[in-house]
């Protein structure tokens, strides 16, 4: 078991140790590497200092009986702090833990389709993948699929956050990767509406190259096919990122917005319609506060559950800020304080230290939600 690819040797050994560490936790039966890692599509940047993964490793931890999230996070933190696998920067690791009995009952979401089709078991019982439900064009959860728009805006905002208040030239491997990776999910999002679903970036790009009858192409700007080919080559390490590579945030953002408008015109409903009710997150934050303080859930679980809702309230702010960055000028003065508040609130809660006070974390969520109410309308 393990990842089979042309990655630097240390990548495979790191992933192998990661799986073994988590499998050693009482109750864990399998550790699946999902996302780009499972598909063999990690983007790995190497230089004299070592290797580093652009993006993150996504794990699905399958448990035969209840497992404390803090135990998983402790193993991840210890490995990232003490590993000697030749990396220059410790890989970011995200995980979801799920009970074996719940696998067949998972909602028919895109990530379930991708995981069943291409996940790699890095420790434990590999047959567990077969318990995942079969996801098809007919039963796919399209409401969840539309959330890709939010996730891509958020990822871009995080990557470009240092450029909010000045006009420094956009350059560097991480920014090139951010544009490439987030642009590729336009195909991930739109192809199911055309009646086809593929689990990998390579397969989607190949389908785009061979098809002339995709209706969404009329909505995309010139050069869309060429951009997808270039970004697929970068994502799959077939084309190294060069110092001279330009960061085309304008086209990336334009493609995402064009995709959202195309989906809205096709479905006759707002892509983000169910997330425009701002009370939703405030109510959810209070539920999380009650669950954490009563011991019904771990702080990390509450953070992961709420992260999507926090960001989805502010899609308009994300678009505005990214447009300003793409234009090569600082964010407009009247947006300065609000954009700083908003982007500073993009805290990766799930990566906080495991010894954080659960009550303090829960209160932080609630206060953050209340403070951010005015960022759009304030």
Secondary structure, DSSP 8 states (H G I E B T S, - for coil): ----SSS-HHHHHHHHHHHHHHHTSTTEEEEEEEHHHHHT--EEEEETTEEEEESEEEEEEEESS---HHHHHHHHHHHHHH--SSBSS--EEEEEEEEGGGGGG----HHHHHHHHH-EEEEE-GGGGGGS----TTT--HHHHTTHHHHHHHHHHHHHGGGTTS-----SHHHHHHHHHHHHHHHHHHGGGGT---SSHHHHHHHHHH-S--GGGGGS-TTHHHHHHHHHHHHTTSS---TT----HHHHHHHHHHHHHHHHHHHTS-TTGGG--THHHHHHHHHHHHHHHTTSS-HHHHHHHHHHHHHHTTHHHHHHHHHHHHTTS---HHHHHHHHHHHHT---GGGS-TTS-HHHHHHHHHHHHHHTTHHHH-
